[in-house]
Amino acid sequence: MAWNEPGGGNKGPRDPWGGGDQGPPDLDEALKKLQDKLGGIFGGGGSAGSGGGSKPSGIPGAFLGVIAAGALLVWGLMGFYQIDQQERAVVLRFGKYYDTVQPGLQWNPPLIDEVIKVNTTKVRSATFREIMLTQDENIVEVNMSVQYVIDDPTKFVLKVREPERSLQHASQSALRHVVGDTSMDLVLTEGRERIALDVRDRLQSYLAMYETGISVSKVNVDESKPPSQVQAAFDDVIKAREDEERLKNEAQAYANGIVPEARGAAQRQIEEANAYKEQVIANASGEADRFSKLLAEYRKAPEVTRERLYLDAVQRVYSNTNKVMVDVEGGNNVMYLPLDKLTSPGGGGGSARSISVDSSNIRELTNAVTEQLRRDAAASNARRGGR
């Protein structure tokens, strides 16, 4: 039966505190009883009864002092801590910056100061992968790694809420800015080292502006390639570019071989032309001098000089031919001397004989023939006159 149901000899609701007709307990009286109990535990005097005072009871005061001293000692020992050589510690007192602690044994009041240790010599690394546009509006995929250290632990802990996330955002921004000002050929080939240096400088300026306390040691562009969707087409472009370079090299090698040869041939022709020029000039000068000297001799003895010139001319002609035509002044017949037959082996009776003919022999033969023809012409003229 519920306590507030009617019945059981009482006309009204049943009291939950056990009193039939009692009301709710007095709150002041309950607090007073609690104080009396606590006072009894810690050695205070009990409540006075109707028959007089009662004897004090509880824990002695000296034991409480020992407990307090032990608790204080434990609290003090909890404040000691060690800072390693590669670490620095940022101390916050009641949540506010208090000090930056150097390596060594340190003490700060526990539960009052908060100590945050930061390793300032460890080289950390972060890797990023971005797909972006180049200056010539081509899409490239770049994998980049950033190595960094914490050079200012105070800024690293207090200035930025998430410094490493800020590092990621700043790295992506710097990479996009540098790649956006670079052509695709440089990004994919020999320009990666330069891109890494530019990204490092720009990223460090961003981090210094944000006061993150991070120092960038090195930036590496690990890989740069076109997206997988266009890899096949890009491979074709690379092959065509390699073929272009190869053909250029072959053409340059051919030019390096043929141009010197052509220049040498041209120089040779120039030298030959100059030599021919000098030869012609020298021959002409010699002929002119010879003619001048011959003219002087001709004026002294015209007949002898004329005869001599004639004989020299005949000698030059005979030396270049094996047939001789002899014409005698005053004669009607032209004599043909088959010198080729005379110089060739032959003779009567099938016996072979050779005739040696030189310039002196030809001259003697010519003189003899000429003299004979003259005599024959004189005799013929004499016979005609006698008739």
C-alpha positions as CSV (number, residue, x, y, z in Angstrom):
1,M,0.0,0.0,0.0
2,A,1.4,3.5,-0.8
3,W,2.2,5.7,2.0
4,N,-0.2,8.3,0.9
5,E,-3.2,6.0,0.5
6,P,-6.0,6.3,3.1
7,G,-6.6,3.6,5.7
8,G,-4.8,1.9,8.6
9,G,-6.6,3.8,11.3
10,N,-5.5,7.3,10.1
11,K,-7.8,9.4,8.2
12,G,-5.1,11.5,6.4
13,P,-2.1,10.6,4.2
14,R,0.6,8.4,5.7
15,D,3.8,10.3,6.8
16,P,6.9,9.1,5.0
17,W,9.2,10.1,7.9
18,G,7.6,7.8,10.3
19,G,5.6,10.3,12.3
20,G,2.0,9.9,12.3
21,D,0.9,13.5,12.5
22,Q,4.6,15.0,12.3
23,G,5.4,17.5,9.5
24,P,8.7,17.6,7.5
25,P,12.0,17.7,9.5
26,D,13.7,21.1,10.4
27,L,16.6,21.9,8.0
28,D,18.5,23.9,10.6
29,E,18.3,21.0,13.1
30,A,19.7,18.6,10.5
31,L,22.7,20.9,9.8
32,K,23.4,21.3,13.5
33,K,23.5,17.5,13.9
34,L,26.0,17.2,11.0
35,Q,28.2,19.9,12.5
36,D,28.2,18.0,15.8
37,K,29.3,14.8,14.1
38,L,32.1,16.5,12.3
39,G,33.3,18.2,15.4
40,G,33.4,14.8,17.2
41,I,35.5,13.3,14.4
42,F,38.1,16.2,14.5
43,G,38.3,16.4,18.3
44,G,35.7,19.0,19.0
45,G,33.3,19.0,22.1
46,G,30.1,17.1,21.9
47,S,26.6,18.5,22.5
48,A,25.7,19.2,26.1
49,G,23.1,16.8,27.5
50,S,20.6,17.2,30.2
51,G,22.9,15.7,32.8
52,G,26.0,17.9,32.2
53,G,29.1,18.0,29.7
54,S,30.5,15.0,28.0
55,K,34.3,14.0,27.5
56,P,36.0,15.1,24.2
57,S,36.6,12.3,21.7
58,G,38.3,12.0,18.1
59,I,41.8,12.1,16.4
60,P,44.6,13.9,18.3
61,G,45.9,17.2,16.8
62,A,49.5,15.9,16.5
63,F,48.5,13.2,14.1
64,L,46.8,15.7,12.0
65,G,50.0,17.8,11.8
66,V,52.0,14.7,10.6
67,I,49.4,14.0,7.9
68,A,49.6,17.6,6.8
69,A,53.4,17.6,6.7
70,G,53.4,14.4,4.7
71,A,51.0,15.8,2.3
72,L,53.0,18.9,1.9
73,L,56.2,16.9,1.3
74,V,54.5,14.8,-1.4
75,W,53.2,18.0,-3.0
76,G,56.7,19.4,-3.0
77,L,58.3,16.3,-4.4
78,M,55.8,16.2,-7.2
79,G,57.1,19.6,-8.4
80,F,60.6,18.3,-9.4
81,Y,61.2,17.4,-13.1
82,Q,64.1,17.0,-15.5
83,I,64.6,18.9,-18.8
84,D,66.9,17.0,-21.3
85,Q,69.5,18.8,-23.3
86,Q,67.5,18.8,-26.5
87,E,64.4,20.1,-24.8
88,R,63.0,23.3,-23.5
89,A,60.0,23.7,-21.2
90,V,57.2,26.3,-21.3
91,V,55.8,27.1,-17.9
92,L,52.2,28.3,-17.5
93,R,51.1,29.6,-14.1
94,F,47.3,29.5,-13.7
95,G,47.1,29.2,-17.5
96,K,49.3,32.3,-18.2
97,Y,52.8,32.2,-19.6
98,Y,55.3,32.4,-16.8
99,D,58.8,31.3,-18.1
100,T,60.8,29.2,-20.6
101,V,62.9,26.7,-18.7
102,Q,66.4,25.6,-19.9
103,P,67.8,22.0,-19.6
104,G,68.5,20.7,-16.1
105,L,66.7,19.8,-12.9
106,Q,63.8,22.1,-12.3
107,W,61.0,22.7,-9.8
108,N,57.6,24.3,-10.2
109,P,54.7,24.1,-7.8
110,P,52.4,21.3,-8.9
111,L,48.7,21.9,-9.5
112,I,49.6,25.6,-9.9
113,D,52.1,25.6,-12.8
114,E,51.7,23.6,-16.0
115,V,55.0,22.5,-17.7
116,I,55.0,21.8,-21.4
117,K,58.2,20.2,-22.8
118,V,59.2,20.8,-26.4
119,N,62.0,19.1,-28.3
120,T,63.9,21.8,-30.1
121,T,66.5,19.7,-31.9
122,K,64.5,16.8,-33.4
123,V,64.1,17.1,-37.2
124,R,60.4,16.5,-38.0
125,S,59.1,15.7,-41.4
126,A,55.8,16.3,-43.2
127,T,54.8,15.0,-46.6
128,F,52.3,16.6,-49.0
129,R,50.8,15.6,-52.4
130,E,49.1,18.2,-54.5
131,I,47.6,18.4,-58.0
132,M,47.8,21.9,-59.5
133,L,48.1,24.0,-62.6
134,T,51.4,25.2,-64.0
135,Q,52.1,28.6,-65.7
136,D,51.3,27.1,-69.2
137,E,48.0,25.7,-67.9
138,N,49.0,22.1,-67.6
139,I,48.1,19.8,-64.7
140,V,50.9,18.3,-62.7
141,E,51.0,16.2,-59.6
142,V,53.8,17.0,-57.1
143,N,54.9,15.1,-54.0
144,M,56.8,17.3,-51.6
145,S,58.4,16.7,-48.1
146,V,59.3,19.4,-45.6
147,Q,61.8,18.9,-42.9
148,Y,61.6,21.4,-39.9
149,V,62.6,22.0,-36.3
150,I,61.1,24.0,-33.5
151,D,63.3,27.0,-32.8
152,D,61.0,29.0,-30.6
153,P,59.0,26.7,-28.1
154,T,57.1,29.7,-26.6
155,K,55.6,30.7,-30.0
156,F,55.1,27.0,-30.9
157,V,53.0,26.4,-27.8
158,L,51.2,29.7,-27.3
159,K,51.0,31.8,-30.5
160,V,49.2,29.3,-32.8
161,R,46.6,26.8,-31.8
162,E,47.7,24.0,-34.2
163,P,51.1,25.0,-35.6
164,E,51.7,21.8,-37.5
165,R,48.4,22.2,-39.3
166,S,49.3,25.7,-40.1
167,L,52.6,24.4,-41.5
168,Q,50.6,22.1,-43.8
169,H,48.4,24.9,-45.1
170,A,51.4,27.2,-45.6
171,S,53.3,24.5,-47.4
172,Q,50.4,23.9,-49.8
173,S,50.0,27.6,-50.5
174,A,53.7,28.1,-51.1
175,L,53.9,25.1,-53.4
176,R,50.9,26.2,-55.5
177,H,52.3,29.7,-55.8
178,V,55.7,28.6,-57.0
179,V,54.4,25.9,-59.4
180,G,51.8,28.3,-60.8
181,D,54.7,30.6,-61.9
182,T,56.7,27.7,-63.5
183,S,56.2,25.9,-66.8
184,M,55.4,22.2,-66.9
185,D,58.8,21.3,-68.5
186,L,60.7,22.8,-65.6
187,V,58.4,21.2,-63.0
188,L,58.9,17.7,-64.5
189,T,62.6,17.9,-65.4
190,E,65.5,20.0,-64.2
191,G,63.5,22.8,-62.5
192,R,62.6,20.7,-59.4
193,E,65.6,21.8,-57.3
194,R,64.9,25.5,-58.0
195,I,61.2,24.9,-57.1
196,A,62.2,23.4,-53.8
197,L,64.4,26.4,-52.9
198,D,61.7,28.9,-53.8
199,V,59.1,26.9,-51.8
200,R,61.4,26.8,-48.8
201,D,62.0,30.6,-48.8
202,R,58.3,31.4,-49.3
203,L,57.2,28.8,-46.6
204,Q,59.6,30.2,-44.1
205,S,58.3,33.8,-44.6
206,Y,54.7,32.5,-44.1
207,L,55.7,30.7,-40.8
208,A,57.6,33.7,-39.5
209,M,54.5,35.9,-40.2
210,Y,52.2,33.5,-38.4
211,E,54.7,33.3,-35.4
212,T,54.6,29.5,-35.3
213,G,58.1,29.1,-33.9
214,I,59.0,26.6,-36.7
215,S,62.2,26.8,-38.8
216,V,62.2,25.0,-42.1
217,S,65.4,23.0,-42.7
218,K,64.9,21.6,-46.1
219,V,62.2,21.1,-48.8
220,N,62.4,18.2,-51.2
221,V,60.3,17.8,-54.4
222,D,60.3,14.0,-54.3
223,E,58.3,13.4,-57.4
224,S,56.6,15.4,-60.1
225,K,54.5,13.8,-62.8
226,P,51.4,14.3,-64.8
227,P,48.1,12.9,-63.5
228,S,47.5,9.2,-64.2
229,Q,44.6,10.1,-66.5
230,V,46.9,11.7,-69.1
231,Q,50.0,9.7,-68.4
232,A,49.9,7.9,-71.8
233,A,49.6,11.1,-73.8
234,F,52.3,12.6,-71.7
235,D,54.6,9.7,-72.5
236,D,54.0,10.3,-76.2
237,V,55.0,13.9,-75.7
238,I,58.2,12.9,-73.9
239,K,59.1,10.5,-76.7
240,A,58.5,13.1,-79.3
241,R,60.7,15.6,-77.4
242,E,63.4,13.0,-77.1
243,D,63.2,12.3,-80.9
244,E,63.4,16.0,-81.5
245,E,66.6,16.3,-79.4
246,R,68.1,13.3,-81.0
247,L,67.5,14.7,-84.5
248,K,68.9,18.0,-83.5
249,N,72.0,16.4,-82.2
250,E,72.4,14.4,-85.4
251,A,71.9,17.5,-87.5
252,Q,74.4,19.4,-85.4
253,A,76.9,16.5,-85.7
254,Y,76.5,16.5,-89.5
255,A,76.8,20.3,-89.6
256,N,80.0,20.0,-87.5
257,G,81.4,17.5,-90.0
258,I,80.3,19.1,-93.3
259,V,80.9,22.7,-92.6
260,P,84.6,22.4,-91.9
261,E,85.0,20.3,-95.1
262,A,83.2,22.9,-97.2
263,R,85.2,25.6,-95.7
264,G,88.4,23.7,-96.4
265,A,87.4,23.0,-100.0
266,A,86.5,26.7,-100.4
267,Q,89.8,27.7,-99.0
268,R,91.6,25.3,-101.2
269,Q,89.9,26.7,-104.3
270,I,90.8,30.2,-103.2
271,E,94.4,29.2,-102.7
272,E,94.5,27.4,-106.1
273,A,93.0,30.5,-107.7
274,N,95.6,32.7,-106.1
275,A,98.3,30.3,-107.2
276,Y,97.0,30.3,-110.8
277,K,96.8,34.1,-110.7
278,E,100.4,34.4,-109.5
279,Q,101.4,31.9,-112.2
280,V,99.7,33.7,-115.0
281,I,101.0,37.0,-113.8
282,A,104.6,35.6,-113.5
283,N,104.3,33.9,-117.0
284,A,103.0,37.1,-118.5
285,S,105.7,39.1,-116.9
286,G,108.4,36.7,-118.0
287,E,107.0,36.7,-121.6
288,A,107.0,40.4,-121.6
289,D,110.5,40.6,-120.4
290,R,111.6,38.0,-122.9
291,F,109.8,39.8,-125.7
292,S,111.5,43.1,-124.7
293,K,114.9,41.4,-124.7
294,L,114.2,39.6,-128.0
295,L,113.1,42.9,-129.6
296,A,116.5,44.4,-128.7
297,E,118.3,41.4,-130.3
298,Y,116.0,41.5,-133.3
299,R,116.9,45.1,-133.9
300,K,120.6,44.2,-133.9
301,A,120.3,41.2,-136.2
302,P,116.9,40.8,-137.8
303,E,117.7,37.9,-140.2
304,V,119.4,35.7,-137.7
305,T,116.8,36.4,-135.0
306,R,114.0,35.7,-137.5
307,E,115.6,32.4,-138.5
308,R,116.1,31.5,-134.9
309,L,112.5,32.3,-134.0
310,Y,111.3,30.1,-136.9
311,L,113.4,27.2,-135.9
312,D,112.2,27.4,-132.3
313,A,108.6,27.5,-133.5
314,V,109.2,24.5,-135.7
315,Q,110.9,22.7,-132.8
316,R,107.9,23.3,-130.5
317,V,105.5,22.1,-133.2
318,Y,107.5,18.9,-133.9
319,S,107.9,18.1,-130.3
320,N,104.1,17.8,-129.9
321,T,103.2,15.9,-133.1
322,N,104.4,12.8,-135.0
323,K,103.5,14.3,-138.5
324,V,105.5,17.0,-140.3
325,M,104.4,19.1,-143.3
326,V,107.3,20.8,-145.0
327,D,106.7,23.9,-147.3
328,V,109.6,25.3,-149.2
329,E,109.6,28.8,-150.5
330,G,109.4,28.8,-154.2
331,G,108.3,25.2,-154.4
332,N,105.0,23.8,-155.5
333,N,105.0,20.6,-153.6
334,V,104.4,20.1,-149.9
335,M,106.4,17.3,-148.5
336,Y,104.9,15.0,-145.8
337,L,107.3,13.3,-143.4
338,P,105.8,10.3,-141.6
339,L,107.8,10.7,-138.5
340,D,105.5,8.2,-136.7
341,K,106.7,5.6,-139.2
342,L,110.3,6.6,-138.8
343,T,110.2,6.3,-135.0
344,S,108.2,3.1,-135.0
345,P,110.0,-0.3,-135.4
346,G,110.0,-1.8,-138.9
347,G,112.1,-2.4,-142.1
348,G,112.7,-4.6,-145.0
349,G,113.1,-8.3,-144.8
350,G,110.9,-8.5,-141.7
351,S,113.7,-7.3,-139.5
352,A,112.8,-4.8,-136.8
353,R,114.8,-1.7,-136.1
354,S,114.2,1.4,-134.0
355,I,115.1,4.9,-134.8
356,S,115.7,7.3,-132.0
357,V,114.6,10.8,-132.8
358,D,115.2,13.8,-130.6
359,S,115.1,17.5,-131.1
360,S,118.6,17.7,-132.5
361,N,117.9,15.0,-135.1
362,I,114.7,16.6,-136.1
363,R,116.5,19.9,-136.6
364,E,119.2,18.3,-138.7
365,L,116.6,16.4,-140.8
366,T,114.6,19.5,-141.3
367,N,117.6,21.5,-142.4
368,A,118.7,18.8,-144.8
369,V,115.2,18.5,-146.3
370,T,114.9,22.2,-146.6
371,E,118.2,22.5,-148.3
372,Q,117.4,19.7,-150.7
373,L,114.1,21.3,-151.6
374,R,115.8,24.6,-152.3
375,R,118.3,23.0,-154.6
376,D,115.5,21.2,-156.4
377,A,113.6,24.4,-156.8
378,A,116.7,26.2,-158.1
379,A,117.4,23.5,-160.7
380,S,113.8,23.5,-161.8
381,N,113.9,27.3,-162.2
382,A,117.1,27.0,-164.2
383,R,115.6,24.5,-166.6
384,R,112.7,26.7,-167.2
385,G,114.8,29.7,-168.0
386,G,117.0,27.7,-170.5
387,R,114.0,26.7,-172.4
